[in-house]
Amino acid sequence: MNLEFSPEEIAFRDEVRAFIRDNYPKELVGLGNREDLTREQFLAWHKILGKKGWSAPAWPKKYGGTGWTSTQRYIWSEENARVDALMPLPFGISMVGPVIYTFGNEEQKAKHLPGILAGDVWWAQGYSEPGAGSDLASLKTTAVRDGDHYVINGQKTWTTLAQHADWGFFLCRTDPSAKAQEGISFILVDMKTPGIEVRPIKLIDGTHEVNETWLTDVRVPVENLVGKENEGWTYAKFLLAHERSGIAGVARSKRGVERLRSIASQETLDGTPLIKTDEFARKISQLEIDLTALEFTELRTLASEAAGKGPGPESSILKIKGTEIQQRLTELTLEAVGNYGAPYARGMDHFGSNEIGVGPDYSNFSADAYFNMRKTSIYGGSNEIQRNIISKMILGL
Ligand SMILES: Cc1cc2nc3c(=O)[nH]c(=O)nc-3n(C[C@H](O)[C@H](O)[C@H](O)COP(=O)(O)OP(=O)(O)OC[C@H]3O[C@@H](n4cnc5c(N)ncnc54)[C@H](O)[C@@H]3O)c2cc1C
């Protein structure tokens, strides 16, 4: 693809930039992507984008997508990352939405797609279970047919932000006698249905980001089955490819590198700005080289998506490299702020707190971010599993 912007693309960039400047909620500026926000804060930008018709750039136009080219989508990500915008959460837009418009029936599309686009309905992902993470096909939650309902029993875990969820998409075993992958179904569940209990799990940085979700005799209408019974594994894998390609976060990491450069110009080692010391300069340069390589890989994926191909096993490459870079960024940021990263500063720089931090503002949250980002090489399928996928599906080993 041609990476020089045409006059039309520059005009598009200016339009997007002006829209973000004029419409991004002022109270969210500077908060970035955080797990401890309220439901309203999480959804605020999503709702504004929904009204504008810009909440799902990757969807086909006929289902409410923007019809943008891959370059326009690249510009869109860059412009949002410039202001560290809190983007729509992936569970509706990047995960269940594409499954519904690809495999769902007309009633399901009409019922669920508008709420996803508008940011009115919050979705949760009910895949993992204790004992069924990497080996997802060994999941044990059952859905047993009883008249025109399924009765679901089991336990899901790591359900991200399910404390806010209106609906969940669950993988359930509908045929215990079939081979592991063949007896699974993809079922949409209203989270207010009796029998669902969401219990918090606290992460290492102290946030309530994930949950255990218990399902006891949860009665779900049969019409909530997506596609065919026992064929859910196909839809589940399709969803994972979408999930993984979205995890790369290139535009945001580029902004993180800029921020790191700025911190390393202000922090010193024996009187020399860190950015001018050979060792730190080399680390930042290596990070930037890797990020540039990833950016080109992502652009190639976007271009092939624009040509009608969905994300395939290549999304595993984006997932591994993107998450490694995100982790290295938080490691280097923590290294750069040194001792200032040590105080527990949660709550210091947002929600109107006027407490003065121990170190400069940029040091707040550097330890929290470092710890929180350990998750990225685990979620969406661990990076070891992505390497297995690459070796099998891409290298044919
Ligand atoms: C913050 C966070 C949010 C999450 N959100 C959700 C969510 O919303 N919904 C949801 O359903 N799930 C969610 N997950 C779960 C996530 O998908 C799983 O944690 C992940 O798939 C790994 O599974 P596991 O934790 O059971 O680890 P295990 O599968 O037990 O793996 C343990 C270790 O063994 C390695 N390993 C396992 N098998 C192999 C193999 N064959 N070859 C090489 N190495 C292997 C793994 O890489 C890992 O290092 C989330 C996880 C985290 C950390």
The ligand as a Gaussian input file, in Angstrom:
#p B3LYP/6-31G(d) Opt

LIG

0 1
 C       -6.491000      -9.840000      32.451000
 C       -7.140000     -10.996000      31.764000
 C       -8.368000     -10.836000      31.183000
 C       -9.002000     -11.920000      30.583000
 N      -10.268000     -11.742000      30.085000
 C      -10.962000     -12.823000      29.641000
 C      -12.336000     -12.682000      29.277000
 O      -12.920000     -11.585000      29.311000
 N      -13.002000     -13.789000      28.910000
 C      -12.415000     -15.025000      28.826000
 O      -13.075000     -15.965000      28.465000
 N      -11.114000     -15.183000      29.176000
 C      -10.381000     -14.104000      29.597000
 N       -9.065000     -14.257000      29.976000
 C       -8.493000     -15.612000      29.998000
 C       -7.376000     -15.860000      29.019000
 O       -7.857000     -16.065000      27.727000
 C       -6.592000     -17.084000      29.556000
 O       -5.965000     -16.663000      30.749000
 C       -5.558000     -17.586000      28.591000
 O       -6.176000     -18.197000      27.486000
 C       -4.589000     -18.596000      29.258000
 O       -5.290000     -19.595000      29.914000
 P       -5.009000     -19.984000      31.434000
 O       -4.974000     -18.705000      32.221000
 O       -5.974000     -21.024000      31.833000
 O       -3.520000     -20.563000      31.462000
 P       -3.090000     -22.056000      31.102000
 O       -3.776000     -22.487000      29.868000
 O       -3.224000     -22.890000      32.317000
 O       -1.550000     -21.854000      30.766000
 C       -0.559000     -21.715000      31.777000
 C        0.796000     -21.529000      31.093000
 O        1.104000     -22.696000      30.310000
 C        1.376000     -22.343000      28.963000
 N        0.840000     -23.370000      28.052000
 C       -0.362000     -23.987000      28.154000
 N       -0.534000     -24.869000      27.138000
 C        0.586000     -24.789000      26.364000
 C        1.003000     -25.421000      25.156000
 N        0.234000     -26.317000      24.530000
 N        2.215000     -25.085000      24.635000
 C        3.001000     -24.153000      25.252000
 N        2.655000     -23.529000      26.408000
 C        1.459000     -23.821000      26.952000
 C        0.651000     -21.026000      28.749000
 O        1.245000     -20.259000      27.728000
 C        0.815000     -20.355000      30.122000
 O        2.063000     -19.724000      30.203000
 C       -8.374000     -13.184000      30.539000
 C       -7.106000     -13.347000      31.107000
 C       -6.485000     -12.274000      31.710000
 C       -5.128000     -12.474000      32.328000

